Amino acid sequence: MDSPLPAEAAFDVAAIKQSLTDHLLYSVGKDPLFATSRDWYLAAAFSLRDRLISAWVRTMRSYYDNDVKRVYYLSMEFLVGRALTNSMINLGLYDAFREATESLGYDFDELQSWEVEPALGNGGLGRLAACLIDSMATLGLPGFGYGIRYEFGMFTQHVERGWQVESPENWLRYGNPWEFQRPGVIYPVRFGGRVVRYRDGEGRWNSQWVDSEEVMAMAYDVPVPGFGGKTVNNLRLWAAKSTREFNLKYFNQGNYIESVRDKNESENLSKVLYPSDSTARGKELRFRQEYFFVCASLQDIIARFRKTHSNFDLLPDHVAIQMNDTHPAMAVAELMRVLLDDHHYDWERAWTITVKTCGYTNHTLLPEALETWPVDLFERLLPRHLDIIYEINQRFLNDVRHRWPGEMDLLRRMSLVDEDGTRRIRMAHLAVVGSHSVNGVAEIHTDLMKSTIFADFDRFQPGKISCKTNGITPRRWLLSANRPLAALITEEIGDGWVTRLEELQALAPLAEDAEFRERFAQAKRTNKQRLAQVIEQRLGVPVDTDSLFDVMVKRMHEYKRQLLNVLHVVTRYNRIRANPTAFAVPRTVIVGGKAAPGYFMAKLILKLINDVADVVNNDPLTSSRLKVVFVPNYNVSTAELIIPGANLSQQISTAGTEASGTGNMKLALNGALTIGTWDGANVEICEEVGEENMFLFGLTAQEVARVHRDGWDSAAAIAANPELAQVLDMIGSGYFSPDQPDRFRPIVDSLTLGGDHYLLSADYPAYIATQERVDQLYVDADAWTRKAILNVARMGKFSSDRTVAEYGEEIWNVGS
């Protein structure tokens, strides 16, 4: 007889109040008389979790009952953001929980603020992964996320004297009420050892990986509710556990540090997100991390498959593995190892199964971002996988050689092994060769993949590379983050847009309705007022809410060109000072983003932003018309504050360098107009929104490639532009750094002597002219609001629901 499913928890306000007080007493262990708001947050989290569990169990059981094909999304990052509000909204309980909480005498917003955001990612890769697993659940697809339960995130960013300062991001310090520890789901992960070859009873050669060391991977599960609450999928995160707690011999001798050395070294695997790879130990730890989570995930996937199936030929019919970037690319070699060594499949059958099961999403065109690992790391840590990769490479290159005999340069380019200098394994090539599908994340990105980094592979297997343009979940990025605008939209066109974002198109005619424009503008003012309060509270900088909120929030990187933004700010500053009585549109320039700890230039640009802010914000001639604010520790929760308040969205990367971007989608969906280059998803946003409703400028990707091929004389370009020359002279001579006049000389040198690789001097004139167009439009509030409404109305394509539906139909062969 089947075991009964848990009863549904009641959803009415009275039941929620009772649940809150019960959990405060029995789960948190607090007397209501002495409970803090943080205690009540935990009670709310546990109470809401109760209401997730029955749907979660029911969902998992239905997948088994119906023997569905499951999608496994392998990603090193999942930036899921806070769960409390998002889960309430997806379960339809937001209003009931707010009423129940406030009737108990507690401020609902204060309770929410106690939730610590999971530090499971660093940027767009993790935010995309979070959106996709949300959409899988909303569409009812059997989608599972797999990642690492990092004890510490990359770092918490502070700003001291304008410099970025990193400290540990200990997000688990107070526990995590949203996770379920699974001590019974634990798998060994092996490293090191050697490979033994032997003949079996039928004379066939086999390989065995022996004498390896082990670390254990323990599962932690996080429920992922879809909108409507019918489907609750699972995010499974792996934590490293030692096979031995401590060495009793050393302990008894009083050598306590040595007694737990093995334990500590083993558990370092899930200690921190992206350990610095500037040292050999850091590189090795990151290499171990990638295999650790791939190996544990594949063991779990196969164990689940084998509960109902024994024939691995059926694996592609029941399992789809999607590798989010190259970090999980080891899945190709690991699945081959399992099939060859553990289950004794011959090579051809194992390879067919592997390729049909795996898919690969590429997220970068930058050669330095395409992972390669030294062969010696494989030899020491994964010797059997190196054997398998060599065999994959030999067979693959034989096929290429048969197609194009004598083309040695082609073989060198397509090889999985980079033979130039220190021999390295090209993980992107492994992922491409070992997958049935490879996809880019925007149309221009996919076209460039086919014509640049994977041109040879596209010629070898035409049609294998396709485009799946990124999307964002409208539940978090509009319904939750921007409640004033979401309420207005729902009042006008109903709430169908929450799961069918294309229904926003019904707003387009309302752009001509004066009353709606005013209500839309009021929603934006409300969000700007909230953001202004946060900026003043956190940073002590008062900002004018009537000013144009000019927003650039993204990881600090030279190709994203935060520096170009700074050049405009200084140009604007100079113009105001040169003519202080002339009218200037007030601007508040808001920047946020982390620089990698070892990335000198990115950290120096961040310092420049803060030094420019110090001068601009305190100059009596400019401070009323220009403010610069750097918001530290940019994360999902901060994004949910900044994005709804933005008027202008800066998406100004050098054309051909940004794969897609999702910040551009979030900002446009929330009514910001885009100033951007012809790069990433900006191009597709333009196709939907209309070029007349955006501010696009600069070189195209083809023009950038031509300039790089023919050479660019940045010094001549700077000399020909007096405003740019003045700005760079000020930066380089110490105008913004009188305590250290040559502080920013490396930045200036990179543009003048270093060739200006990202072509800021080429795009500067067009950028400044386009910013003048921005000012002209902002003065006409009605015209600006009209365009903002049209941006929102035409963003339906950029729902992650559409993205996931395309993956499901065209790559994973699953349907909603």
C-alpha positions in Angstrom: 0.0 0.0 0.0 1.3 3.4 -0.9 2.3 5.6 2.0 0.0 8.6 2.4 1.1 12.0 1.2 1.3 14.8 3.8 -1.8 16.8 4.4 -1.9 20.3 2.9 -1.1 23.0 5.4 -3.9 25.5 5.7 -3.5 28.8 3.7 -5.9 31.1 5.6 -4.7 34.0 7.8 -5.8 32.4 11.1 -4.0 29.1 10.3 -0.8 31.0 9.3 -0.9 33.0 12.6 -1.2 29.8 14.5 1.6 28.3 12.5 3.9 31.3 13.2 3.4 31.1 16.9 3.8 27.3 17.0 7.1 27.5 15.0 8.4 30.3 17.2 7.9 28.1 20.2 8.7 24.6 18.9 11.2 25.3 16.0 12.9 28.5 17.1 12.5 27.8 20.9 11.5 31.3 21.9 8.9 32.7 24.2 6.9 35.3 22.2 7.5 37.8 25.1 11.2 37.8 24.4 11.3 37.0 20.6 13.2 39.3 18.3 12.2 40.2 14.8 14.8 37.7 13.6 13.1 35.0 15.6 9.9 35.8 13.9 11.6 35.7 10.5 12.7 32.1 11.3 9.2 31.3 12.4 7.8 32.7 9.1 10.4 30.7 7.1 9.5 27.4 8.8 5.8 28.1 8.5 6.1 28.8 4.8 8.4 25.8 4.4 5.6 23.6 5.8 3.4 24.8 3.0 6.0 23.9 0.4 6.7 20.4 1.6 3.5 18.7 0.6 3.7 20.1 -3.0 7.4 19.1 -3.1 6.7 15.5 -2.1 3.8 15.3 -4.4 5.9 16.6 -7.3 8.7 14.2 -6.7 6.3 11.3 -6.4 4.5 12.2 -9.6 7.8 12.1 -11.5 8.4 8.6 -10.3 4.8 7.5 -11.0 4.9 8.8 -14.5 8.5 7.8 -15.3 9.2 11.2 -16.7 12.4 12.3 -18.4 14.3 14.5 -16.0 16.4 17.5 -16.7 19.6 18.0 -14.6 21.0 21.5 -14.7 24.7 21.4 -13.6 26.0 24.8 -12.6 28.8 26.1 -10.3 26.6 29.1 -9.5 23.0 29.5 -8.4 22.2 33.1 -7.3 18.7 32.4 -6.1 18.3 35.5 -3.9 16.1 35.5 -0.8 13.5 32.8 -0.6 10.9 34.1 1.8 9.1 36.7 -0.4 9.7 34.8 -3.6 8.2 31.6 -2.2 5.2 33.5 -0.7 4.5 35.0 -4.1 4.8 31.7 -5.9 2.5 30.0 -3.5 0.0 32.9 -3.5 0.5 33.6 0.2 2.2 37.0 0.2 -0.9 39.0 1.4 -2.0 36.3 3.9 1.5 36.2 5.5 1.8 40.0 5.6 -1.6 40.3 7.3 -0.8 37.4 9.7 2.6 38.9 10.7 1.3 42.4 11.1 -1.7 41.3 13.2 0.9 39.8 15.6 2.5 43.3 15.9 5.5 42.8 13.7 6.7 44.8 10.7 6.7 42.4 7.7 9.4 44.3 5.8 11.7 44.1 8.8 11.2 40.4 9.1 12.1 39.9 5.4 15.3 41.9 5.9 16.7 39.3 8.3 17.1 36.7 5.5 20.7 36.3 4.4 21.0 35.8 0.7 22.7 32.5 -0.3 26.2 33.3 -1.5 26.1 30.6 -4.2 27.3 32.7 -7.1 29.1 35.8 -8.4 27.3 37.2 -11.4 25.1 36.6 -14.5 25.9 32.9 -14.7 24.3 32.2 -11.3 21.4 34.6 -11.8 20.5 32.9 -15.1 20.6 29.5 -13.4 18.3 30.7 -10.7 15.8 32.1 -13.3 15.9 28.8 -15.3 15.1 26.6 -12.4 12.3 28.9 -11.4 10.9 28.6 -14.9 11.2 24.8 -15.0 9.1 24.6 -11.9 6.6 27.2 -13.1 6.2 25.3 -16.4 5.9 22.0 -14.6 9.1 20.5 -16.1 11.0 17.9 -14.1 14.0 20.0 -13.7 16.7 19.6 -11.0 19.6 21.9 -10.2 22.9 20.6 -9.0 25.7 22.7 -7.5 28.0 23.2 -4.5 26.9 24.3 -1.0 29.7 26.9 -0.6 30.2 27.7 3.1 31.6 31.1 2.0 30.7 33.1 -1.0 33.3 34.7 -3.1 33.6 37.6 -0.7 31.6 40.4 1.0 32.7 43.7 -0.6 33.4 46.8 1.5 34.7 50.1 0.4 37.4 51.7 2.5 38.9 55.0 1.4 37.5 54.2 -2.1 39.2 50.8 -2.4 37.5 47.5 -2.5 38.1 45.4 0.6 37.1 41.8 0.7 36.0 39.8 3.7 34.5 36.3 4.0 30.9 36.0 2.9 29.8 33.7 5.7 26.1 33.4 4.7 25.6 30.2 6.7 26.7 31.8 10.0 23.1 31.6 11.4 22.0 28.5 9.5 19.7 28.2 6.6 16.0 27.4 7.2 15.3 26.6 3.6 17.6 23.6 3.2 17.2 20.0 4.2 20.3 18.1 5.1 20.4 14.6 3.6 22.9 12.5 5.6 21.6 9.4 3.8 22.5 10.8 0.4 26.3 10.7 0.5 28.7 9.6 -2.2 32.4 9.0 -2.4 34.5 11.2 -4.8 37.9 10.0 -5.6 41.2 11.8 -6.5 44.7 10.7 -7.3 45.7 7.0 -7.5 46.7 5.2 -10.7 45.1 3.2 -13.5 45.5 -0.5 -13.9 44.8 -2.2 -17.2 43.7 -5.9 -17.4 42.0 -8.4 -19.6 38.7 -9.9 -18.5 37.5 -13.4 -19.0 36.6 -12.7 -22.6 39.9 -11.2 -23.5 38.8 -7.6 -23.5 40.9 -4.9 -22.1 39.5 -3.0 -19.1 40.7 -0.3 -16.8 40.5 0.1 -13.1 41.2 3.3 -11.1 42.9 2.2 -7.9 44.8 3.6 -4.8 42.8 6.8 -4.8 41.9 9.0 -1.9 38.3 9.8 -1.1 36.2 12.7 0.1 32.5 12.3 0.7 29.8 14.5 -0.9 26.7 15.0 1.2 23.5 16.4 -0.2 21.5 19.4 1.0 18.1 20.0 -0.7 16.4 23.3 -1.3 12.8 23.3 -2.6 12.2 25.4 -5.7 8.5 26.4 -6.0 7.0 27.3 -9.4 4.4 30.0 -9.6 1.0 28.7 -8.5 2.6 26.2 -6.2 1.6 23.1 -8.1 5.2 22.1 -8.9 8.0 22.3 -6.4 11.3 21.1 -7.9 14.6 20.5 -6.2 18.0 22.2 -6.0 20.6 19.8 -4.6 23.8 21.2 -3.3 26.9 19.2 -2.3 28.9 19.7 0.8 32.3 18.0 1.2 32.7 15.8 4.2 35.9 14.0 5.3 35.9 10.2 5.4 37.6 10.5 8.8 36.8 13.0 11.5 40.3 13.0 13.0 43.4 11.0 13.5 43.3 9.5 17.0 47.0 8.9 17.2 47.9 12.6 16.7 45.0 13.7 19.0 46.3 11.5 21.8 49.8 13.0 21.3 48.3 16.5 21.8 48.9 17.5 18.1 45.3 18.7 17.6 46.0 20.6 14.4 47.5 17.6 12.7 44.7 15.3 14.0 42.1 17.1 11.9 44.3 18.1 9.0 42.8 15.5 6.6 39.3 16.4 7.6 39.9 20.1 7.0 41.7 19.6 3.7 38.8 17.4 2.5 36.1 19.8 3.5 37.9 22.7 1.9 36.3 21.5 -1.4 33.0 23.2 -0.6 34.5 25.9 1.6 34.6 28.9 -0.8 33.2 29.9 -4.1 35.9 30.3 -6.8 39.1 30.2 -4.8 41.7 32.5 -6.3 43.4 30.7 -9.2 46.5 33.0 -9.0 48.3 30.3 -7.1 49.0 26.6 -7.8 47.0 25.6 -4.7 44.1 27.8 -5.7 44.0 26.3 -9.2 44.1 22.8 -7.8 41.3 23.5 -5.4 39.1 24.9 -8.1 39.9 21.9 -10.3 38.9 19.6 -7.5 35.7 21.5 -6.9 34.5 21.1 -10.4 35.1 17.3 -10.4 33.7 17.0 -6.9 30.3 18.4 -7.8 30.2 16.7 -11.2 31.1 13.2 -9.8 28.5 13.5 -6.9 25.8 14.7 -9.2 26.3 11.9 -11.8 26.3 9.3 -9.0 23.0 10.7 -7.8 21.5 11.0 -11.3 22.5 7.4 -12.1 21.2 6.1 -8.7 17.8 7.7 -9.4 17.8 6.3 -13.0 18.6 2.8 -11.8 15.7 2.7 -9.4 13.4 2.1 -12.3 15.8 1.1 -15.2 18.7 -1.2 -15.7 19.5 -0.6 -19.3 21.8 2.4 -19.8 20.9 2.5 -23.5 17.7 4.1 -22.2 19.5 6.8 -20.3 19.1 9.6 -23.0 15.3 8.8 -23.0 15.1 9.5 -19.3 17.9 11.9 -18.5 19.1 15.2 -19.9 22.2 16.8 -18.5 22.8 20.5 -19.2 26.2 21.9 -18.5 26.0 25.5 -17.6 29.3 26.8 -19.0 32.6 24.8 -19.0 32.7 24.2 -15.2 30.7 21.0 -15.4 32.4 19.8 -18.6 34.1 16.9 -16.7 30.6 15.3 -16.8 31.4 14.0 -20.3 34.5 12.1 -19.1 32.9 11.0 -15.9 29.8 9.6 -17.6 32.1 7.7 -20.0 34.2 6.4 -17.0 31.0 5.1 -15.3 29.8 3.4 -18.4 33.1 1.9 -19.4 34.6 0.9 -16.1 31.7 0.4 -13.7 29.2 -1.1 -16.2 31.6 -2.5 -18.9 29.9 -0.9 -21.9 32.0 -0.9 -25.1 33.3 2.5 -26.2 30.9 3.0 -29.1 27.8 2.4 -27.0 29.1 4.4 -24.1 30.0 7.3 -26.4 26.5 7.3 -28.1 24.8 7.3 -24.7 27.0 10.1 -23.4 26.6 12.4 -26.4 22.8 11.9 -26.5 22.5 12.7 -22.8 24.7 15.8 -22.5 24.2 19.4 -23.7 26.4 22.4 -23.3 25.6 26.1 -22.9 28.5 28.5 -23.7 28.6 31.9 -22.0 31.7 33.6 -23.3 33.6 34.4 -26.4 36.7 35.6 -24.4 39.5 33.1 -24.9 40.8 33.7 -21.4 37.5 32.7 -20.0 37.4 29.4 -21.8 38.7 27.0 -19.2 41.8 24.9 -19.8 43.5 22.7 -17.2 47.1 21.6 -17.2 47.7 17.9 -18.1 49.7 17.5 -15.0 46.7 18.2 -12.8 44.8 15.4 -14.6 47.8 13.1 -14.2 48.0 13.6 -10.5 44.3 13.9 -9.6 42.2 12.3 -12.4 44.4 9.9 -14.3 41.6 7.7 -15.6 39.7 10.7 -16.9 42.9 11.9 -18.7 43.0 8.5 -20.5 39.4 8.8 -21.5 39.9 12.4 -22.8 42.9 11.3 -24.8 40.8 8.5 -26.4 37.9 10.9 -27.1 40.4 13.2 -28.7 42.1 10.6 -30.8 38.8 9.2 -32.2 37.5 12.7 -32.8 40.6 13.9 -34.6 40.5 10.7 -36.7 37.0 11.7 -37.9 38.2 15.2 -38.7 41.3 13.9 -40.5 39.1 11.6 -42.7 36.9 14.6 -43.6 39.8 17.0 -44.3 43.0 15.0 -44.8 46.2 16.9 -44.5 44.9 19.9 -42.7 47.3 19.9 -39.7 46.4 23.4 -38.5 42.8 22.4 -38.4 43.6 19.3 -36.2 45.7 21.5 -33.9 42.8 24.0 -33.5 40.2 21.4 -32.9 42.2 19.1 -30.6 41.0 18.7 -27.0 44.6 19.1 -26.0 46.4 22.5 -26.4 50.0 21.6 -27.3 51.3 25.1 -27.2 53.6 25.5 -24.2 52.4 23.7 -21.2 50.0 21.0 -22.4 46.4 21.7 -21.3 43.0 20.2 -21.8 40.5 22.5 -23.5 37.3 22.0 -21.5 35.1 23.9 -23.9 36.2 21.5 -26.7 35.5 18.5 -24.5 32.0 19.9 -23.8 31.4 20.6 -27.5 32.6 17.2 -28.7 30.8 15.3 -25.9 27.3 17.0 -26.3 24.5 16.5 -28.8 23.7 20.2 -28.5 25.7 23.4 -28.0 23.9 26.7 -27.5 24.7 30.3 -27.2 22.6 32.7 -25.1 21.9 35.5 -27.6 21.6 35.6 -31.4 24.8 37.7 -31.9 26.7 35.6 -29.4 25.6 32.4 -31.2 26.6 33.8 -34.6 30.0 34.8 -33.2 30.5 31.3 -31.7 29.9 29.9 -35.2 32.3 32.3 -36.8 35.1 32.6 -34.2 35.8 30.2 -31.3 33.8 27.2 -32.6 33.9 27.9 -36.3 35.7 24.6 -37.1 33.2 22.6 -35.0 30.3 24.3 -36.7 31.8 23.4 -40.1 32.3 19.8 -38.9 28.8 19.4 -37.5 26.5 22.0 -39.0 23.3 22.6 -36.9 24.8 21.4 -33.6 25.2 25.0 -32.4 21.9 26.8 -31.8 20.7 29.9 -30.0 18.7 29.9 -26.8 18.4 33.6 -25.9 18.6 34.2 -22.1 15.5 35.2 -20.2 14.6 36.3 -16.7 11.8 35.2 -14.4 9.1 37.9 -14.2 8.1 36.6 -10.8 11.2 37.8 -9.0 12.2 40.6 -11.3 8.9 42.4 -11.7 6.1 40.9 -9.5 8.3 40.7 -6.4 11.0 43.4 -6.9 8.7 46.1 -8.3 5.3 45.7 -6.5 4.1 49.3 -7.4 4.5 48.7 -11.1 3.3 45.1 -10.9 0.1 46.2 -9.2 -0.5 48.8 -11.9 0.0 46.4 -14.7 -2.3 43.8 -13.1 -5.0 46.4 -12.5 -4.9 47.3 -16.2 -4.5 44.0 -18.0 -5.0 41.3 -15.4 -2.3 38.9 -13.9 -1.8 36.6 -16.9 1.5 38.3 -17.6 3.1 36.7 -14.6 3.3 33.4 -16.5 2.7 34.7 -20.0 4.9 37.7 -20.2 4.0 38.3 -23.8 0.6 39.6 -22.5 2.5 42.8 -21.5 2.0 43.8 -25.1 -1.5 44.9 -24.1 0.2 47.9 -22.3 1.4 49.4 -25.6 -1.7 51.3 -26.4 -1.7 52.7 -22.9 1.5 54.6 -23.7 -0.8 57.1 -25.4 -3.1 57.4 -22.3 -2.1 60.5 -20.3 -3.6 59.1 -17.1 -1.8 55.8 -17.3 1.5 57.6 -18.1 1.1 59.6 -14.9 0.3 56.5 -12.8 3.3 54.7 -14.4 5.5 57.7 -13.6 4.3 57.6 -10.0 5.2 54.0 -9.7 8.7 54.9 -10.9 8.9 57.8 -8.4 7.9 55.5 -5.5 10.7 53.1 -6.4 13.2 56.0 -6.8 12.2 57.4 -3.4 12.8 54.0 -1.8 16.2 53.7 -3.5 17.2 57.2 -2.5 16.4 56.4 1.1 18.6 53.3 1.0 21.5 55.2 -0.6 21.3 57.9 2.1 21.0 55.4 4.9 23.8 53.1 3.7 26.2 55.7 2.2 25.2 59.0 3.7 24.8 60.6 0.2 21.5 62.5 -0.3 20.3 62.3 -3.9 17.6 64.2 -5.8 14.8 61.8 -6.7 13.8 64.1 -9.6 17.2 63.6 -11.1 17.8 61.0 -13.8 18.9 57.7 -12.1 21.6 56.4 -14.4 22.4 52.8 -13.4 25.3 50.5 -14.2 25.3 47.3 -12.1 27.4 44.4 -13.1 30.6 42.6 -12.4 33.6 44.9 -12.7 35.5 44.1 -15.9 37.4 46.0 -18.5 35.2 44.6 -21.3 32.0 45.8 -19.6 33.6 49.3 -19.7 32.6 50.9 -16.4 35.6 53.1 -17.3 33.7 54.5 -20.3 30.9 55.5 -17.9 33.5 57.3 -15.7 34.8 59.2 -18.8 31.3 60.5 -19.4 30.9 61.5 -15.8 34.1 63.5 -15.9 33.2 65.0 -19.2 29.8 66.1 -17.7 31.6 67.5 -14.6 33.9 69.6 -16.8 31.0 70.9 -18.9 29.1 72.0 -15.7 32.2 73.7 -14.3 33.0 75.4 -17.6 29.5 76.9 -17.8 27.9 76.8 -14.3 25.0 79.0 -15.2 23.8 76.8 -18.1 21.0 74.4 -17.6 22.2 70.8 -17.0 19.8 67.8 -16.5 20.4 66.6 -13.0 21.9 63.1 -12.9 22.5 60.5 -10.2 25.0 57.9 -11.5 24.7 54.7 -9.6 27.3 52.0 -10.0 27.6 48.6 -8.4 29.6 45.4 -8.9 32.5 43.3 -7.5 36.0 43.1 -8.9 37.8 39.8 -8.7 40.3 40.0 -5.8 43.3 39.4 -8.2 42.0 41.7 -11.0 44.2 44.8 -10.6 42.7 47.0 -13.3 39.1 46.3 -12.3 39.9 47.3 -8.7 41.7 50.4 -9.9 38.7 51.5 -12.0 36.5 50.9 -8.9 38.8 53.1 -6.9 38.6 55.8 -9.7 34.8 55.7 -9.5 34.9 56.4 -5.8 37.6 59.1 -6.1 35.6 60.8 -8.9 32.5 60.6 -6.7 34.4 62.2 -3.8 35.3 65.2 -6.0 32.0 65.6 -7.9 29.7 65.1 -4.9 31.5 67.7 -2.8 32.0 70.4 -5.5 29.5 73.2 -4.9 29.3 74.0 -8.6 28.3 70.4 -9.5 26.8 68.6 -6.5 23.3 69.8 -7.1 23.3 68.5 -10.7 25.6 65.5 -10.6 26.1 62.8 -8.0 28.0 59.6 -8.3 27.2 56.7 -6.0 29.0 53.4 -5.8 26.8 50.8 -4.0 29.0 48.2 -2.3 28.4 44.4 -2.2 26.0 44.2 -5.2 23.9 41.1 -5.0 20.4 39.9 -5.8 18.8 41.7 -2.9 20.5 45.0 -3.8 19.5 44.5 -7.4 15.9 44.3 -6.3 16.2 47.7 -4.8 18.2 49.4 -7.6 16.7 48.0 -10.7 13.0 49.2 -10.2 14.3 52.8 -9.5 16.5 53.1 -12.6 15.7 55.5 -15.4 18.6 54.7 -17.6 20.3 51.3 -18.1 24.0 51.3 -19.0 24.8 48.3 -21.2 28.0 49.6 -22.9 30.4 46.6 -23.3 32.6 46.5 -26.4 30.5 44.9 -29.2 31.2 41.2 -29.5 32.3 40.7 -25.9 29.1 40.3 -23.8 27.5 36.9 -24.5 24.0 38.1 -23.6 23.4 39.9 -20.3 20.3 39.6 -18.2 20.7 42.9 -16.3 19.7 44.6 -19.6 16.4 42.6 -19.6 15.7 43.3 -15.9 16.2 47.0 -16.2 14.1 47.3 -19.4 11.3 45.2 -17.9 11.2 47.6 -15.0 10.9 50.7 -17.2 14.4 51.9 -17.7 15.6 53.0 -21.1 18.8 51.4 -22.4 21.9 53.2 -23.5 24.0 50.5 -25.0 26.2 49.1 -27.7 25.2 46.6 -30.4 26.2 43.7 -28.2 24.7 40.7 -26.5 20.9 40.7 -26.1 20.8 44.4 -26.6 20.4 43.6 -30.3 17.4 41.4 -29.7 15.9 43.9 -27.2 16.2 46.5 -29.9 14.4 44.2 -32.3 11.5 43.9 -29.9 11.4 47.4 -28.3 12.4 49.4 -31.4 15.6 51.4 -31.9 13.6 54.6 -31.4 12.9 53.6 -27.8 16.6 52.9 -26.9 19.9 54.8 -27.2 22.2 52.5 -29.1 25.6 53.7 -30.3 29.1 52.7 -31.2 30.9 50.1 -33.3 29.3 46.8 -34.2 30.9 43.5 -33.5 32.0 43.3 -37.2 33.5 46.8 -37.0 35.3 45.9 -33.8 36.8 42.8 -35.4 37.9 44.9 -38.4 39.5 47.5 -36.2 41.4 44.9 -34.2 42.6 43.3 -37.4 43.7 46.5 -39.0 45.0 48.2 -35.8 43.7 51.1 -33.8 45.7 54.3 -33.2 44.2 55.3 -29.8 46.7 58.0 -29.2 45.6 59.8 -32.4 41.9 59.4 -31.6 42.5 60.9 -28.2 44.5 63.8 -29.5 41.8 64.5 -32.0 39.2 64.8 -29.2 40.0 67.7 -26.9 37.3 66.7 -24.3 38.6 63.2 -24.1 42.2 64.3 -23.9 41.3 66.7 -21.0 39.5 64.0 -19.1 42.4 61.5 -19.4 44.9 64.3 -18.4 42.9 65.0 -15.3 42.7 61.3 -14.4 46.4 60.7 -15.1 47.8 63.8 -13.5 46.1 63.4 -10.1 43.1 65.7 -10.3 41.0 63.0 -8.6 43.9 61.6 -6.5 46.0 64.5 -5.1 47.3 62.3 -2.4 48.9 60.0 -5.0 49.0 61.9 -8.4 50.1 58.9 -10.5 47.6 56.4 -8.9 45.5 56.2 -12.1 48.4 56.4 -14.6 48.0 52.6 -15.4 44.4 53.3 -16.6 45.5 56.2 -18.8 48.4 54.1 -20.1 46.1 51.3 -21.0 44.2 53.6 -23.4 47.1 55.6 -24.8 50.1 53.2 -24.7 48.4 49.8 -24.4 46.4 50.0 -27.6 43.0 50.5 -25.9 42.0 46.9 -26.5 38.3 47.5 -25.6 38.1 50.6 -27.9 36.9 53.2 -25.4 38.5 56.0 -27.4 36.7 54.7 -30.6 33.3 54.7 -29.0 33.7 57.8 -26.8 32.4 60.4 -29.2 29.3 58.4 -30.1 28.7 57.7 -26.4 28.9 61.3 -25.4 26.6 62.4 -28.2 24.1 59.7 -27.3 24.2 60.8 -23.6 23.2 64.3 -24.9 20.2 62.7 -26.6 19.3 61.1 -23.3 19.3 64.5 -21.6 17.1 66.0 -24.3 14.5 63.3 -23.9 14.5 63.3 -20.1 13.5 67.0 -20.1 10.3 65.9 -21.9 8.9 63.7 -19.0 5.9 62.7 -21.0 7.9 61.5 -24.0 10.3 59.6 -21.7 7.5 57.9 -19.9 5.9 56.9 -23.2 9.1 55.2 -24.3 9.5 53.5 -20.8 6.0 52.0 -21.1 6.8 50.7 -24.5 10.0 49.1 -23.2 7.9 47.2 -20.5 5.2 46.3 -23.0 7.6 44.7 -25.5 9.8 42.7 -23.2 7.6 39.5 -23.4 10.2 37.6 -25.4 12.7 37.8 -22.5 10.9 35.7 -20.0 13.0 32.7 -18.8 9.7 30.7 -19.3 10.2 31.1 -23.1 13.9 30.2 -22.8 13.1 27.0 -20.8 10.3 26.0 -23.2 12.8 26.3 -26.1 15.4 24.2 -24.2 12.7 21.7 -23.4 11.4 21.3 -26.9 14.6 21.6 -28.9 17.4 20.2 -26.7 16.0 18.2 -23.7 13.0 16.6 -25.5 10.7 17.3 -22.6 7.4 19.2 -22.6 5.4 21.1 -20.1 
